Amino acid sequence: MSRRYERLTLPARIESLSALREFALAGADRAGLSSAERDKLDLVLEELIVNITRYAYQPGEGDVELAYAIDGPGALAIRITDKGRFFNPLTAPEPDLTEELDRRGVGGLGVFLAKRLAGPIRYRRDRGRNTLCFRLP
Amino acid sequence: MKIEAIQLDKAVLLRVNGRMDAESAHEFEEACQHWMSQGARHLIAELDGLQYISSMGLRSFLAVAQKMKAASGSLVLCGLTGLPRQVFEMTRLIGVLSVYDSASEAIAGLP
């Protein structure tokens, strides 16, 4: 069964985050997501979109499209698409979580958190686009 | 994000309220930098009112804690609850950073 997606496209910049967030959270409310799942969605979206603004594009160029579809009662399917360079954040090395404070790096935590909170995230490169899909819960 | 600072005998207590995300995390680092430049050796971040933290917020806590340690001081956290606490636990930052349940315990734990 094909899902009907609502979409919002904005410049791939940190400043777009709050509007993208509001858009997705309105979808979460329409779908009847629990507040715990809604909070997870909030965080996973930020982590994945920040990554796109940083790594898929040169600063200030390109758009990101956020789309959601209600996927049964209390569930939401999310799709994030950009037209930047080939970039699969899911293959980034896992951060080392065992280092002491002095040596603890700050990279890689965002994607790590997104994967832990969203469950399976799928990446696809197709016709010059990067697409990430996941579902909550 | 709203940060309220209270000067104590041995430390500055920073009450952090709201969201610590990609847009706002720098405000926390700037507040800490300000108090470091005023000579504060120990900072206590009281996080009862922290509703949300992303990896950008975690980066800020790590960066400030590393700076404070390098200056023979410390950054201590307290009052973490809900998803922010889970995020610190998942990334195993509880243990790397000093985390107490309450501000009074954090104050009592200062050297």
gemmi code that builds the backbone of each chain (N, CA, C; Angstrom):
import gemmi

chains = {
    "A": [
        ("MET", (0.851, -1.194, 0.000), (0.000, 0.000, 0.000), (0.886, 1.243, 0.000)),
        ("SER", (0.608, 2.173, -0.906), (1.457, 3.365, -0.923), (0.944, 4.371, 0.101)),
        ("ARG", (1.899, 5.027, 0.739), (1.535, 5.984, 1.782), (1.388, 7.363, 1.163)),
        ("ARG", (0.558, 8.179, 1.797), (0.395, 9.550, 1.326), (1.262, 10.463, 2.213)),
        ("TYR", (2.280, 11.042, 1.578), (3.229, 11.852, 2.341), (2.872, 13.333, 2.313)),
        ("GLU", (2.998, 13.989, 3.452), (2.989, 15.451, 3.533), (4.455, 15.887, 3.453)),
        ("ARG", (4.723, 16.974, 2.725), (6.130, 17.357, 2.518), (6.388, 18.813, 2.835)),
        ("LEU", (7.622, 19.086, 3.261), (8.075, 20.468, 3.445), (9.521, 20.539, 2.984)),
        ("THR", (9.814, 21.486, 2.085), (11.181, 21.661, 1.591), (11.700, 23.022, 2.022)),
        ("LEU", (12.874, 23.023, 2.625), (13.485, 24.275, 3.095), (14.983, 24.238, 2.821)),
        ("PRO", (15.655, 25.412, 2.845), (17.110, 25.418, 2.672), (17.780, 24.547, 3.742)),
        ("ALA", (18.816, 23.807, 3.334), (19.521, 22.923, 4.271), (20.432, 23.765, 5.160)),
        ("ARG", (19.813, 24.394, 6.152), (20.551, 25.252, 7.082), (20.016, 25.012, 8.490)),
        ("ILE", (20.866, 25.267, 9.475), (20.457, 25.098, 10.882), (19.196, 25.930, 11.168)),
        ("GLU", (19.117, 27.095, 10.532), (17.984, 28.000, 10.785), (16.648, 27.385, 10.337)),
        ("SER", (16.684, 26.368, 9.493), (15.444, 25.735, 9.036), (14.925, 24.692, 10.029)),
        ("LEU", (15.783, 24.330, 10.980), (15.438, 23.218, 11.878), (14.113, 23.412, 12.607)),
        ("SER", (13.891, 24.619, 13.149), (12.702, 24.767, 13.985), (11.423, 24.627, 13.161)),
        ("ALA", (11.417, 25.125, 11.921), (10.215, 24.980, 11.082), (10.014, 23.513, 10.675)),
        ("LEU", (11.110, 22.813, 10.368), (11.003, 21.397, 10.001), (10.498, 20.584, 11.193)),
        ("ARG", (11.001, 20.959, 12.351), (10.608, 20.286, 13.591), (9.101, 20.471, 13.847)),
        ("GLU", (8.639, 21.700, 13.727), (7.216, 21.964, 13.971), (6.340, 21.183, 13.008)),
        ("PHE", (6.782, 21.132, 11.762), (6.051, 20.402, 10.724), (5.931, 18.917, 11.094)),
        ("ALA", (7.049, 18.323, 11.478), (7.037, 16.886, 11.792), (6.268, 16.606, 13.076)),
        ("LEU", (6.404, 17.486, 14.067), (5.711, 17.244, 15.335), (4.193, 17.400, 15.173)),
        ("ALA", (3.785, 18.279, 14.251), (2.352, 18.380, 13.953), (1.872, 17.044, 13.367)),
        ("GLY", (2.707, 16.442, 12.525), (2.393, 15.121, 11.976), (2.318, 14.066, 13.073)),
        ("ALA", (3.253, 14.155, 14.032), (3.269, 13.201, 15.150), (1.974, 13.319, 15.941)),
        ("ASP", (1.503, 14.544, 16.121), (0.253, 14.751, 16.865), (-0.937, 14.201, 16.077)),
        ("ARG", (-0.936, 14.436, 14.777), (-2.028, 13.914, 13.944), (-2.050, 12.394, 13.976)),
        ("ALA", (-0.842, 11.792, 13.993), (-0.759, 10.329, 13.988), (-1.055, 9.747, 15.370)),
        ("GLY", (-1.052, 10.615, 16.391), (-1.301, 10.137, 17.751), (-0.106, 9.426, 18.363)),
        ("LEU", (1.116, 9.888, 18.038), (2.314, 9.295, 18.644), (2.315, 9.546, 20.149)),
        ("SER", (2.849, 8.618, 20.904), (2.970, 8.824, 22.357), (3.981, 9.945, 22.586)),
        ("SER", (3.960, 10.541, 23.786), (4.870, 11.657, 24.016), (6.322, 11.170, 23.999)),
        ("ALA", (6.570, 9.936, 24.420), (7.945, 9.405, 24.384), (8.432, 9.286, 22.938)),
        ("GLU", (7.566, 8.807, 22.046), (7.957, 8.666, 20.637), (8.110, 10.029, 19.969)),
        ("ARG", (7.283, 10.971, 20.390), (7.347, 12.335, 19.861), (8.704, 12.964, 20.223)),
        ("ASP", (9.125, 12.756, 21.468), (10.424, 13.291, 21.906), (11.576, 12.658, 21.123)),
        ("LYS", (11.451, 11.360, 20.873), (12.495, 10.678, 20.085), (12.562, 11.260, 18.677)),
        ("LEU", (11.381, 11.474, 18.077), (11.311, 12.021, 16.719), (12.025, 13.376, 16.662)),
        ("ASP", (11.747, 14.206, 17.640), (12.359, 15.520, 17.754), (13.884, 15.415, 17.654)),
        ("LEU", (14.448, 14.513, 18.438), (15.900, 14.375, 18.521), (16.492, 13.741, 17.250)),
        ("VAL", (15.856, 12.679, 16.775), (16.379, 11.980, 15.591), (16.396, 12.931, 14.384)),
        ("LEU", (15.328, 13.716, 14.240), (15.267, 14.677, 13.131), (16.414, 15.666, 13.187)),
        ("GLU", (16.631, 16.235, 14.370), (17.729, 17.211, 14.478), (19.059, 16.574, 14.077)),
        ("GLU", (19.318, 15.387, 14.610), (20.617, 14.765, 14.334), (20.803, 14.496, 12.844)),
        ("LEU", (19.772, 13.982, 12.186), (19.918, 13.633, 10.768), (19.987, 14.889, 9.891)),
        ("ILE", (19.187, 15.896, 10.221), (19.172, 17.109, 9.387), (20.455, 17.922, 9.584)),
        ("VAL", (20.947, 17.994, 10.818), (22.217, 18.704, 11.051), (23.328, 18.057, 10.219)),
        ("ASN", (23.318, 16.735, 10.167), (24.319, 16.034, 9.364), (24.251, 16.424, 7.896)),
        ("ILE", (23.035, 16.524, 7.373), (22.879, 16.893, 5.959), (23.406, 18.308, 5.727)),
        ("THR", (23.069, 19.232, 6.631), (23.520, 20.618, 6.434), (25.042, 20.685, 6.475)),
        ("ARG", (25.669, 19.769, 7.205), (27.117, 19.831, 7.352), (27.881, 19.107, 6.268)),
        ("TYR", (27.363, 17.926, 5.890), (28.187, 17.039, 5.061), (27.671, 16.810, 3.654)),
        ("ALA", (26.359, 16.964, 3.422), (25.865, 16.657, 2.079), (26.097, 17.832, 1.125)),
        ("TYR", (26.128, 19.016, 1.684), (26.252, 20.221, 0.859), (27.436, 21.062, 1.300)),
        ("GLN", (27.859, 21.954, 0.399), (28.735, 23.060, 0.796), (27.865, 24.009, 1.617)),
        ("PRO", (28.477, 24.764, 2.567), (27.640, 25.638, 3.392), (26.776, 26.580, 2.550)),
        ("GLY", (25.498, 26.653, 2.919), (24.592, 27.613, 2.288), (23.955, 27.171, 0.991)),
        ("GLU", (24.272, 25.981, 0.506), (23.674, 25.567, -0.767), (22.683, 24.417, -0.544)),
        ("GLY", (21.672, 24.341, -1.378), (20.797, 23.167, -1.407), (19.660, 23.165, -0.404)),
        ("ASP", (18.717, 22.254, -0.681), (17.513, 22.132, 0.139), (17.444, 20.757, 0.792)),
        ("VAL", (16.598, 20.678, 1.798), (16.266, 19.386, 2.394), (14.740, 19.267, 2.385)),
        ("GLU", (14.269, 18.082, 2.004), (12.825, 17.836, 2.023), (12.512, 16.865, 3.159)),
        ("LEU", (11.584, 17.283, 3.997), (11.109, 16.402, 5.061), (9.694, 15.968, 4.703)),
        ("ALA", (9.440, 14.675, 4.781), (8.104, 14.172, 4.460), (7.686, 13.173, 5.530)),
        ("TYR", (6.401, 13.185, 5.849), (5.907, 12.182, 6.793), (4.586, 11.615, 6.289)),
        ("ALA", (4.295, 10.401, 6.728), (3.002, 9.778, 6.423), (2.539, 9.040, 7.661)),
        ("ILE", (1.258, 9.176, 7.945), (0.705, 8.409, 9.058), (0.695, 6.948, 8.631)),
        ("ASP", (1.271, 6.109, 9.496), (1.542, 4.723, 9.113), (0.819, 3.781, 10.064)),
        ("GLY", (-0.489, 3.951, 10.123), (-1.279, 3.159, 11.080), (-1.452, 3.952, 12.367)),
        ("PRO", (-2.296, 3.464, 13.279), (-2.575, 4.222, 14.500), (-1.328, 4.378, 15.370)),
        ("GLY", (-1.041, 5.620, 15.752), (0.084, 5.880, 16.661), (1.448, 5.692, 16.034)),
        ("ALA", (1.536, 5.675, 14.695), (2.837, 5.451, 14.046), (3.040, 6.434, 12.892)),
        ("LEU", (4.291, 6.801, 12.694), (4.621, 7.787, 11.672), (5.822, 7.305, 10.862)),
        ("ALA", (5.704, 7.392, 9.536), (6.849, 7.097, 8.667), (7.473, 8.432, 8.266)),
        ("ILE", (8.803, 8.512, 8.327), (9.513, 9.761, 8.037), (10.480, 9.519, 6.885)),
        ("ARG", (10.579, 10.508, 6.011), (11.515, 10.419, 4.885), (12.238, 11.762, 4.766)),
        ("ILE", (13.554, 11.733, 4.699), (14.341, 12.967, 4.581), (15.175, 12.852, 3.311)),
        ("THR", (15.053, 13.840, 2.428), (15.725, 13.756, 1.127), (16.544, 15.018, 0.869)),
        ("ASP", (17.744, 14.836, 0.295), (18.521, 15.995, -0.160), (19.147, 15.661, -1.504)),
        ("LYS", (19.596, 16.718, -2.195), (20.222, 16.514, -3.505), (21.717, 16.798, -3.436)),
        ("GLY", (22.279, 16.617, -2.275), (23.708, 16.868, -2.084), (24.554, 15.718, -2.601)),
        ("ARG", (25.848, 15.758, -2.233), (26.746, 14.706, -2.699), (26.361, 13.382, -2.040)),
        ("PHE", (26.837, 12.290, -2.600), (26.587, 10.969, -2.032), (27.067, 10.965, -0.582)),
        ("PHE", (26.150, 10.720, 0.321), (26.519, 10.795, 1.732), (25.598, 9.896, 2.550)),
        ("ASN", (26.154, 8.799, 3.030), (25.388, 7.882, 3.871), (25.874, 7.992, 5.312)),
        ("PRO", (25.136, 8.710, 6.161), (25.611, 8.912, 7.539), (25.634, 7.621, 8.347)),
        ("LEU", (24.868, 6.609, 7.870), (24.736, 5.382, 8.657), (26.015, 4.552, 8.658)),
        ("THR", (26.909, 4.839, 7.696), (28.151, 4.066, 7.631), (29.297, 4.749, 8.370)),
        ("ALA", (29.021, 5.885, 9.016), (30.072, 6.579, 9.774), (30.545, 5.675, 10.913)),
        ("PRO", (31.849, 5.738, 11.244), (32.334, 4.891, 12.339), (31.640, 5.231, 13.664)),
        ("GLU", (31.404, 4.214, 14.475), (30.775, 4.433, 15.787), (31.757, 5.191, 16.683)),
        ("PRO", (31.234, 6.113, 17.492), (32.140, 6.816, 18.403), (32.658, 5.881, 19.492)),
        ("ASP", (33.859, 6.157, 19.985), (34.405, 5.372, 21.091), (33.833, 5.937, 22.393)),
        ("LEU", (32.970, 5.158, 23.036), (32.276, 5.650, 24.234), (33.013, 5.295, 25.514)),
        ("THR", (34.212, 4.718, 25.368), (34.910, 4.232, 26.562), (36.046, 5.140, 27.006)),
        ("GLU", (36.325, 6.186, 26.203), (37.470, 7.053, 26.538), (37.188, 7.915, 27.768)),
        ("GLU", (38.268, 8.237, 28.485), (38.174, 9.170, 29.613), (37.902, 10.578, 29.095)),
        ("LEU", (37.559, 11.474, 30.028), (37.188, 12.846, 29.657), (38.211, 13.525, 28.743)),
        ("ASP", (39.502, 13.433, 29.084), (40.520, 14.167, 28.318), (40.574, 13.722, 26.864)),
        ("ARG", (40.297, 12.454, 26.660), (40.469, 11.890, 25.310), (39.154, 11.684, 24.588)),
        ("ARG", (38.062, 12.000, 25.264), (36.750, 11.711, 24.676), (36.479, 12.669, 23.511)),
        ("GLY", (36.236, 12.132, 22.325), (35.946, 12.959, 21.156), (34.486, 13.369, 21.141)),
        ("VAL", (34.169, 14.363, 20.340), (32.792, 14.843, 20.306), (32.084, 14.469, 19.002)),
        ("GLY", (32.794, 13.806, 18.094), (32.183, 13.481, 16.801), (31.390, 12.176, 16.846)),
        ("GLY", (30.441, 12.066, 15.950), (29.751, 10.796, 15.744), (28.613, 10.499, 16.705)),
        ("LEU", (28.436, 11.353, 17.721), (27.395, 11.059, 18.717), (25.986, 11.219, 18.146)),
        ("GLY", (25.822, 12.156, 17.206), (24.491, 12.436, 16.672), (23.904, 11.259, 15.928)),
        ("VAL", (24.664, 10.693, 15.010), (24.165, 9.552, 14.232), (24.001, 8.340, 15.145)),
        ("PHE", (24.920, 8.194, 16.081), (24.823, 7.114, 17.060), (23.477, 7.189, 17.801)),
        ("LEU", (23.129, 8.386, 18.268), (21.860, 8.576, 18.989), (20.662, 8.311, 18.085)),
        ("ALA", (20.737, 8.831, 16.855), (19.621, 8.641, 15.916), (19.361, 7.159, 15.692)),
        ("LYS", (20.439, 6.384, 15.506), (20.277, 4.945, 15.260), (19.698, 4.248, 16.481)),
        ("ARG", (20.157, 4.645, 17.646), (19.666, 4.001, 18.868), (18.189, 4.314, 19.108)),
        ("LEU", (17.773, 5.538, 18.785), (16.414, 5.964, 19.125), (15.390, 5.599, 18.058)),
        ("ALA", (15.811, 5.612, 16.790), (14.831, 5.427, 15.724), (14.680, 3.979, 15.295)),
        ("GLY", (15.526, 3.106, 15.782), (15.470, 1.741, 15.274), (16.034, 1.721, 13.870)),
        ("PRO", (15.589, 0.819, 13.012), (16.227, 0.732, 11.699), (16.003, 2.002, 10.866)),
        ("ILE", (17.092, 2.583, 10.380), (17.024, 3.717, 9.450), (17.553, 3.178, 8.122)),
        ("ARG", (16.862, 3.488, 7.023), (17.307, 3.013, 5.721), (17.848, 4.172, 4.905)),
        ("TYR", (18.944, 3.927, 4.195), (19.532, 4.943, 3.319), (19.453, 4.459, 1.880)),
        ("ARG", (19.193, 5.408, 0.972), (19.162, 5.052, -0.449), (19.722, 6.226, -1.246)),
        ("ARG", (20.531, 5.909, -2.268), (21.007, 6.930, -3.198), (20.344, 6.639, -4.521)),
        ("ASP", (19.585, 7.608, -5.039), (18.830, 7.345, -6.252), (18.675, 8.640, -7.028)),
        ("ARG", (19.037, 8.666, -8.280), (18.897, 9.825, -9.177), (19.430, 11.110, -8.526)),
        ("GLY", (20.626, 11.011, -7.977), (21.269, 12.194, -7.396), (20.697, 12.640, -6.065)),
        ("ARG", (19.909, 11.791, -5.444), (19.338, 12.163, -4.146), (19.758, 11.179, -3.060)),
        ("ASN", (19.978, 11.734, -1.862), (20.154, 10.910, -0.660), (18.803, 10.851, 0.044)),
        ("THR", (18.361, 9.658, 0.398), (17.102, 9.542, 1.134), (17.292, 8.674, 2.372)),
        ("LEU", (16.799, 9.169, 3.499), (16.804, 8.423, 4.752), (15.354, 8.188, 5.164)),
        ("CYS", (15.026, 6.952, 5.532), (13.652, 6.630, 5.954), (13.691, 5.906, 7.292)),
        ("PHE", (12.753, 6.232, 8.135), (12.559, 5.471, 9.368), (11.109, 5.600, 9.810)),
        ("ARG", (10.787, 4.857, 10.852), (9.409, 4.806, 11.317), (9.419, 4.835, 12.836)),
        ("LEU", (8.478, 5.565, 13.413), (8.335, 5.565, 14.865), (6.900, 5.195, 15.234)),
        ("PRO", (6.600, 4.384, 16.179), (7.599, 3.611, 16.937), (8.078, 2.438, 16.079)),
    ],
    "B": [
        ("MET", (16.558, 28.497, 25.087), (17.219, 28.097, 26.332), (17.406, 29.321, 27.213)),
        ("LYS", (17.186, 29.129, 28.508), (17.383, 30.208, 29.466), (18.401, 29.741, 30.496)),
        ("ILE", (19.376, 30.598, 30.786), (20.386, 30.228, 31.774), (20.400, 31.290, 32.872)),
        ("GLU", (20.240, 30.816, 34.088), (20.276, 31.733, 35.234), (21.516, 31.358, 36.048)),
        ("ALA", (22.333, 32.364, 36.399), (23.573, 32.080, 37.130), (23.465, 32.548, 38.576)),
        ("ILE", (23.934, 31.698, 39.487), (23.937, 32.057, 40.910), (25.356, 31.820, 41.431)),
        ("GLN", (25.958, 32.866, 41.992), (27.319, 32.726, 42.509), (27.283, 32.140, 43.916)),
        ("LEU", (27.997, 31.040, 44.084), (28.110, 30.405, 45.404), (29.532, 30.648, 45.916)),
        ("ASP", (29.836, 30.145, 47.108), (31.182, 30.339, 47.663), (32.270, 29.755, 46.760)),
        ("LYS", (32.087, 28.475, 46.418), (33.164, 27.782, 45.697), (32.893, 27.613, 44.213)),
        ("ALA", (31.710, 27.962, 43.768), (31.322, 27.636, 42.389), (30.271, 28.609, 41.878)),
        ("VAL", (30.021, 28.521, 40.587), (28.887, 29.237, 40.007), (27.879, 28.179, 39.568)),
        ("LEU", (26.640, 28.353, 40.034), (25.560, 27.426, 39.665), (24.828, 27.999, 38.455)),
        ("LEU", (24.749, 27.203, 37.397), (24.045, 27.646, 36.180), (22.776, 26.819, 36.033)),
        ("ARG", (21.637, 27.468, 36.165), (20.356, 26.772, 35.991), (19.955, 26.841, 34.536)),
        ("VAL", (19.912, 25.691, 33.889), (19.635, 25.646, 32.454), (18.190, 25.194, 32.244)),
        ("ASN", (17.429, 25.990, 31.523), (16.033, 25.659, 31.245), (15.766, 25.636, 29.748)),
        ("GLY", (14.919, 24.708, 29.324), (14.483, 24.700, 27.924), (15.233, 23.703, 27.071)),
        ("ARG", (15.518, 24.106, 25.835), (16.094, 23.198, 24.834), (17.556, 23.527, 24.574)),
        ("MET", (18.383, 22.492, 24.538), (19.787, 22.684, 24.202), (20.013, 21.949, 22.883)),
        ("ASP", (19.879, 22.685, 21.783), (19.939, 22.053, 20.470), (20.985, 22.733, 19.599)),
        ("ALA", (20.965, 22.396, 18.309), (21.984, 22.919, 17.390), (21.956, 24.447, 17.334)),
        ("GLU", (20.776, 25.020, 17.571), (20.668, 26.475, 17.486), (21.088, 27.161, 18.780)),
        ("SER", (20.964, 26.466, 19.911), (21.155, 27.166, 21.191), (22.339, 26.692, 22.025)),
        ("ALA", (22.958, 25.556, 21.673), (23.993, 24.987, 22.556), (25.141, 25.971, 22.803)),
        ("HIS", (25.440, 26.796, 21.806), (26.559, 27.734, 21.972), (26.320, 28.716, 23.122)),
        ("GLU", (25.040, 28.969, 23.442), (24.746, 29.924, 24.528), (25.265, 29.385, 25.863)),
        ("PHE", (25.190, 28.088, 26.040), (25.694, 27.497, 27.281), (27.216, 27.642, 27.353)),
        ("GLU", (27.882, 27.332, 26.230), (29.343, 27.461, 26.215), (29.764, 28.902, 26.479)),
        ("GLU", (29.021, 29.852, 25.906), (29.362, 31.259, 26.110), (29.176, 31.665, 27.572)),
        ("ALA", (28.108, 31.177, 28.184), (27.881, 31.500, 29.603), (29.012, 30.931, 30.460)),
        ("CYS", (29.424, 29.702, 30.160), (30.520, 29.088, 30.928), (31.822, 29.852, 30.720)),
        ("GLN", (32.073, 30.219, 29.460), (33.281, 30.986, 29.131), (33.300, 32.300, 29.914)),
        ("HIS", (32.160, 32.940, 29.998), (32.054, 34.200, 30.740), (32.469, 33.997, 32.199)),
        ("TRP", (31.905, 32.948, 32.832), (32.217, 32.744, 34.256), (33.648, 32.279, 34.456)),
        ("MET", (34.196, 31.530, 33.494), (35.627, 31.158, 33.584), (36.487, 32.416, 33.545)),
        ("SER", (36.125, 33.327, 32.661), (36.932, 34.556, 32.538), (36.784, 35.441, 33.779)),
        ("GLN", (35.703, 35.201, 34.532), (35.529, 35.930, 35.798), (36.244, 35.224, 36.954)),
        ("GLY", (36.921, 34.128, 36.631), (37.713, 33.435, 37.647), (37.038, 32.242, 38.300)),
        ("ALA", (35.860, 31.842, 37.811), (35.184, 30.681, 38.417), (35.997, 29.415, 38.153)),
        ("ARG", (36.251, 28.625, 39.197), (37.004, 27.375, 39.006), (36.069, 26.188, 38.843)),
        ("HIS", (34.925, 26.283, 39.507), (33.972, 25.179, 39.410), (32.623, 25.693, 38.926)),
        ("LEU", (32.045, 24.967, 37.986), (30.715, 25.305, 37.477), (29.788, 24.125, 37.751)),
        ("ILE", (28.590, 24.429, 38.229), (27.579, 23.388, 38.432), (26.417, 23.690, 37.482)),
        ("ALA", (26.108, 22.748, 36.618), (24.962, 22.937, 35.715), (23.773, 22.189, 36.303)),
        ("GLU", (22.761, 22.959, 36.696), (21.551, 22.344, 37.263), (20.546, 22.150, 36.133)),
        ("LEU", (20.164, 20.892, 35.880), (19.475, 20.562, 34.631), (18.052, 20.045, 34.832)),
        ("ASP", (17.454, 20.339, 35.979), (16.050, 19.923, 36.216), (15.132, 20.448, 35.112)),
        ("GLY", (15.451, 21.657, 34.633), (14.576, 22.307, 33.661), (14.998, 22.070, 32.209)),
        ("LEU", (15.985, 21.187, 32.001), (16.427, 20.901, 30.630), (15.437, 19.922, 30.004)),
        ("GLN", (14.717, 20.380, 28.977), (13.668, 19.537, 28.385), (14.192, 18.678, 27.245)),
        ("TYR", (15.297, 19.126, 26.649), (15.755, 18.485, 25.407), (17.240, 18.729, 25.255)),
        ("ILE", (17.958, 17.695, 24.861), (19.370, 17.903, 24.491), (19.708, 17.023, 23.309)),
        ("SER", (20.426, 17.589, 22.335), (20.890, 16.819, 21.178), (22.404, 16.668, 21.290)),
        ("SER", (22.998, 16.025, 20.275), (24.447, 15.810, 20.328), (25.202, 17.141, 20.370)),
        ("MET", (24.612, 18.197, 19.819), (25.274, 19.501, 19.881), (25.370, 19.991, 21.325)),
        ("GLY", (24.353, 19.708, 22.110), (24.391, 20.046, 23.536), (25.424, 19.197, 24.266)),
        ("LEU", (25.495, 17.914, 23.927), (26.492, 17.035, 24.560), (27.903, 17.536, 24.264)),
        ("ARG", (28.106, 17.961, 23.023), (29.415, 18.513, 22.645), (29.790, 19.684, 23.529)),
        ("SER", (28.801, 20.549, 23.803), (29.069, 21.725, 24.632), (29.479, 21.310, 26.040)),
        ("PHE", (28.761, 20.336, 26.609), (29.121, 19.886, 27.955), (30.530, 19.301, 27.974)),
        ("LEU", (30.847, 18.474, 26.950), (32.181, 17.875, 26.905), (33.256, 18.938, 26.765)),
        ("ALA", (33.014, 19.893, 25.860), (34.018, 20.938, 25.603), (34.277, 21.757, 26.867)),
        ("VAL", (33.196, 22.128, 27.561), (33.362, 22.938, 28.780), (34.055, 22.110, 29.864)),
        ("ALA", (33.653, 20.844, 30.031), (34.264, 20.000, 31.067), (35.755, 19.824, 30.810)),
        ("GLN", (36.139, 19.672, 29.534), (37.557, 19.502, 29.207), (38.336, 20.783, 29.503)),
        ("LYS", (37.733, 21.923, 29.178), (38.393, 23.210, 29.461), (38.554, 23.436, 30.961)),
        ("MET", (37.490, 23.152, 31.706), (37.540, 23.369, 33.157), (38.597, 22.467, 33.782)),
        ("LYS", (38.655, 21.212, 33.320), (39.632, 20.275, 33.877), (41.055, 20.742, 33.572)),
        ("ALA", (41.250, 21.220, 32.331), (42.584, 21.697, 31.939), (43.006, 22.890, 32.784)),
        ("ALA", (42.022, 23.630, 33.327), (42.327, 24.792, 34.164), (42.244, 24.412, 35.646)),
        ("SER", (42.391, 23.117, 35.937), (42.349, 22.588, 37.313), (41.022, 22.862, 38.016)),
        ("GLY", (39.971, 22.979, 37.262), (38.649, 23.173, 37.849), (37.741, 22.027, 37.459)),
        ("SER", (36.441, 22.276, 37.459), (35.512, 21.207, 37.072), (34.176, 21.761, 36.601)),
        ("LEU", (33.509, 20.944, 35.803), (32.101, 21.170, 35.469), (31.348, 19.971, 36.036)),
        ("VAL", (30.337, 20.256, 36.841), (29.565, 19.208, 37.491), (28.114, 19.356, 37.051)),
        ("LEU", (27.449, 18.229, 36.799), (26.050, 18.268, 36.349), (25.137, 17.714, 37.441)),
        ("CYS", (23.932, 18.221, 37.510), (22.958, 17.636, 38.441), (21.539, 17.835, 37.914)),
        ("GLY", (20.624, 17.012, 38.443), (19.204, 17.188, 38.158), (18.735, 16.656, 36.813)),
        ("LEU", (19.541, 15.790, 36.180), (19.149, 15.255, 34.858), (17.965, 14.296, 34.982)),
        ("THR", (16.947, 14.487, 34.143), (15.802, 13.560, 34.151), (15.346, 13.295, 32.707)),
        ("GLY", (14.433, 12.348, 32.561), (13.751, 12.118, 31.286), (14.674, 11.751, 30.131)),
        ("LEU", (14.285, 12.182, 28.923), (15.081, 11.834, 27.734), (16.499, 12.413, 27.797)),
        ("PRO", (16.685, 13.658, 28.308), (18.072, 14.131, 28.448), (18.937, 13.170, 29.264)),
        ("ARG", (18.392, 12.626, 30.342), (19.184, 11.679, 31.141), (19.505, 10.424, 30.321)),
        ("GLN", (18.483, 9.926, 29.590), (18.702, 8.737, 28.738), (19.794, 8.989, 27.705)),
        ("VAL", (19.804, 10.203, 27.150), (20.801, 10.549, 26.131), (22.213, 10.525, 26.741)),
        ("PHE", (22.351, 11.053, 27.946), (23.652, 10.996, 28.631), (24.034, 9.548, 28.934)),
        ("GLU", (23.056, 8.733, 29.295), (23.349, 7.336, 29.619), (23.749, 6.552, 28.369)),
        ("MET", (22.979, 6.737, 27.277), (23.260, 6.006, 26.033), (24.655, 6.302, 25.504)),
        ("THR", (25.080, 7.550, 25.646), (26.385, 7.950, 25.106), (27.492, 7.759, 26.152)),
        ("ARG", (27.110, 7.173, 27.261), (28.026, 6.869, 28.374), (28.784, 8.099, 28.847)),
        ("LEU", (28.099, 9.227, 28.859), (28.731, 10.441, 29.382), (28.534, 10.541, 30.888)),
        ("ILE", (27.564, 9.767, 31.412), (27.464, 9.670, 32.872), (28.583, 8.714, 33.255)),
        ("GLY", (29.486, 9.186, 34.063), (30.691, 8.379, 34.340), (31.901, 9.132, 33.839)),
        ("VAL", (31.800, 9.677, 32.614), (32.891, 10.511, 32.093), (32.779, 11.900, 32.723)),
        ("LEU", (31.540, 12.397, 32.811), (31.290, 13.684, 33.466), (30.826, 13.392, 34.905)),
        ("SER", (31.029, 14.363, 35.798), (30.539, 14.189, 37.169), (29.066, 14.551, 37.203)),
        ("VAL", (28.222, 13.602, 37.578), (26.779, 13.820, 37.563), (26.198, 13.469, 38.934)),
        ("TYR", (25.501, 14.408, 39.519), (24.853, 14.196, 40.820), (23.340, 14.305, 40.646)),
        ("ASP", (22.608, 13.772, 41.634), (21.149, 13.856, 41.559), (20.660, 15.276, 41.812)),
        ("SER", (21.263, 15.954, 42.791), (20.751, 17.272, 43.169), (21.885, 18.287, 43.291)),
        ("ALA", (21.505, 19.568, 43.285), (22.495, 20.642, 43.418), (23.186, 20.566, 44.778)),
        ("SER", (22.435, 20.217, 45.833), (23.071, 20.169, 47.159), (24.143, 19.079, 47.199)),
        ("GLU", (23.886, 17.944, 46.546), (24.919, 16.894, 46.497), (26.112, 17.346, 45.671)),
        ("ALA", (25.833, 18.058, 44.573), (26.927, 18.556, 43.725), (27.798, 19.539, 44.500)),
        ("ILE", (27.168, 20.399, 45.288), (27.919, 21.386, 46.074), (28.750, 20.673, 47.141)),
        ("ALA", (28.131, 19.684, 47.793), (28.846, 18.937, 48.839), (30.039, 18.166, 48.269)),
        ("GLY", (29.968, 17.815, 46.990), (31.038, 17.041, 46.365), (32.208, 17.876, 45.859)),
        ("LEU", (32.109, 19.197, 45.948), (33.191, 20.058, 45.442), (34.434, 19.918, 46.314)),
        ("PRO", (35.624, 19.999, 45.717), (36.837, 19.886, 46.529), (37.033, 21.106, 47.450)),
    ],
}
model = gemmi.Model(1)
for chain_id, residues in chains.items():
    chain = gemmi.Chain(chain_id)
    for i, (resn, *xyz) in enumerate(residues, 1):
        res = gemmi.Residue()
        res.name, res.seqid = resn, gemmi.SeqId(i, " ")
        for name, pos in zip(("N", "CA", "C"), xyz):
            atom = gemmi.Atom()
            atom.name, atom.element = name, gemmi.Element(name[0])
            atom.pos, atom.b_iso = gemmi.Position(*pos), 0.0
            res.add_atom(atom)
        chain.add_residue(res)
    model.add_chain(chain)
structure = gemmi.Structure()
structure.add_model(model)
structure.setup_entities()
